[in-house]
Amino acid sequence: MAVERKFVEDRVRKMKVKEWMHKEIRNAGFGGVDITRTPLGTQVTLFVERPGLVIGKGGRRIKALTEKLKEFGIENPQVGVEEIDKPEFNAQLMASLLARALERGWYFRKAGYRFLYRIMEAGAKGCEIIISGKLTSERARTEKFLAGTMVHTGEPACSMVKTGFDIAIKKLGVLGVTVKIIPPDVTLPDEFEVKDVKLETVEGTERQPEPAGGEVVETEAEKVEAEGENTGSEE
C-alpha cells in the first residue's frame, strides 16, 4: 500500500471515530477526541464535561466503547477520559451546548448572545458564533455574533483559533452551529510588549537632560576638561 493512501485511510478512520463518539456521548458534553498510536496500542482520549456519564457504573459504558472501537479497525484501543477544565474555551463543547439549547426551543438570537457573553466573560480574546439555516422562515439565512478580536486568514487562523461545529435538528430543518474562540493565553501577531531598557553611562560622566529652552548643560567631566584646555593655552 502506498504511504499516501495509508495516511488518507488513517485520517478517514479518525473522522469516523470522531463522528461516532460525538453521537454516542453527546449527553456527557463532548469536547473532542485525541487518537494517538503507541507501541502498546492506540490511545483514545475523550474530552468531556461530565466524565462520570462516559465511564458508567462499574466502568461498563467505557468497556462497551472500547469494544465498539475495534470494529473501526483500531488495534488494541485504550480509552481514557479527561474532564475539561475550562468549558468556555472549548469550541466544540460550546457548539454542542448551543445546538442542544436551540433544540430545546431557545430563540436563536437569545442563545447566540447568551453563549457569546459567557465565553467573553470567561476571559477569551475573541469569539464568533455563526448560526445558519431556516431560523425564522422557510428561507435559510445566516446570523453572526461577534465580540473581541477574530482572525480569519493566514497561519494564525489555523493555529490560534479553536473551531467547533454541531447541528441542531428543528421542525423547520437542520441548523448549523459554528463557534470560533481565541483563548486568553494566545499571543496575536499584532500584540507587542514595550520593555524598559537601561542606558549605559560612561564611567565618570553623567547624562543630564536637555533644558526646554535648548540651552546646553555641561557635565562636571566636561567642565574639568574645558578648564584644562584653557590652562594649556594660557601657558
MOCOR-V477821 format. One record per run of one state. SS is the DSSP state (H for helix, E for strand, - for the rest). FROM is the first residue (numbers start at 1). TO is the last residue. If there is no record, write none. Layout:
((SS | FROM | TO) (SS | FROM | TO))
This chain:
((- | 1 | 2) (H | 3 | 24) (- | 25 | 25) (H | 26 | 28) (- | 29 | 29) (E | 30 | 38) (- | 39 | 40) (E | 41 | 48) (- | 49 | 50) (H | 51 | 55) (- | 56 | 56) (H | 57 | 72) (- | 73 | 76) (E | 77 | 83) (- | 84 | 86) (H | 87 | 89) (- | 90 | 90) (H | 91 | 103) (- | 104 | 107) (H | 108 | 121) (- | 122 | 125) (E | 126 | 133) (- | 134 | 140) (E | 141 | 148) (- | 149 | 153) (H | 154 | 159) (- | 160 | 160) (E | 161 | 169) (- | 170 | 173) (E | 174 | 182) (- | 183 | 219) (H | 220 | 234) (- | 235 | 235))
